[in-house]
Amino acid sequence: MKIAITGHTKGIGLATATLLRSQGHDVTGFSRHNGWDFTDKTSREEFIDLLDKDSFDCFINNAYPHKFYREMDGFFQVELLNKAWLLWEKKEDKKIICIGAAAADNNKNYFHPYSIHKKALDDTCRQLRGTREWPHIINIKPSYVDTQVINHLNNVNKSSPQEVAELIAWALNSDVKILDLSFSCL
């Protein structure tokens, strides 16, 4: 399968790209490290053009702008999901996997931009799936993951990026139609 993944140089993205390549998938990564800054509108537009021109079968919507999380650019995951969905409208052979956050569900009584962005991604996944069956949208929602973003949290159980990657690969390769997959490390 030919897969495009955003944010492939660290954490969940790196673990996922590495695992999927080891399984024989053709994985192309897009991140700031290779010139794809998704906080830039031009980069987002060029990426959507590539999704069409390079005949990708799957888009893993992983990158999140932690540096700019308080700005509107944090919503680019939602924008990319919408544009990919429109591009691949009614195509049964296409999959979009969004990396959300179950941990965001717990932030209800105070302003937390990360949670707002991830809840918007969750809602968009549900709305788009409700309008038609294809392309297949899978929303993977890990709780806390041991990445640089939450390394300051010491009293919570954290999944490893590798564990998250294994669930992403399972959902991608499964014969069961996965819609939402929320999980936490015990």
DALIN-V653384 format. One record per backbone hydrogen bond with DSSP energy under -1.0 kcal/mol. NH is the residue of the N-H (numbers start at 1). CO is the residue of the C=O. Records with the same first field share a line. If there is no record, write none. Layout:
BEGIN
NH: CO + CO
END
This chain:
BEGIN
3: 26
4: 58
5: 28
6: 60
7: 30
14: 10
15: 11
16: 12
17: 13
18: 14
19: 15
20: 16
21: 17
22: 18
23: 19
24: 21
25: 20
26: 1
28: 3
30: 5
34: 31
35: 32
36: 31
40: 37
44: 40
45: 41
46: 42
47: 43
48: 44
49: 45
50: 46
51: 47
52: 48
53: 49
54: 50
56: 51
57: 2
58: 2
59: 95
60: 4
61: 97
62: 60
66: 64
68: 65
69: 66
71: 68
74: 71
75: 72
76: 73
79: 75
80: 76
81: 77
82: 78
83: 79
84: 80
85: 81
86: 82
87: 83
88: 84
89: 86
90: 134
91: 88
94: 91
95: 57
96: 136
97: 59
98: 138
99: 61
100: 140
102: 142
105: 102
106: 103
107: 104
108: 106
116: 112
117: 113
118: 114
119: 115
120: 116
121: 117
122: 118
123: 119
124: 120
125: 121
126: 122
127: 123
128: 124
129: 125
130: 126
131: 128
132: 128
136: 94
138: 96
139: 179
140: 98
141: 181
143: 183
146: 159
147: 145
150: 147
153: 150
159: 144
164: 160
165: 161
166: 162
167: 163
168: 164
169: 165
170: 166
171: 167
172: 168
173: 169
174: 170
178: 176
181: 139
183: 141
END
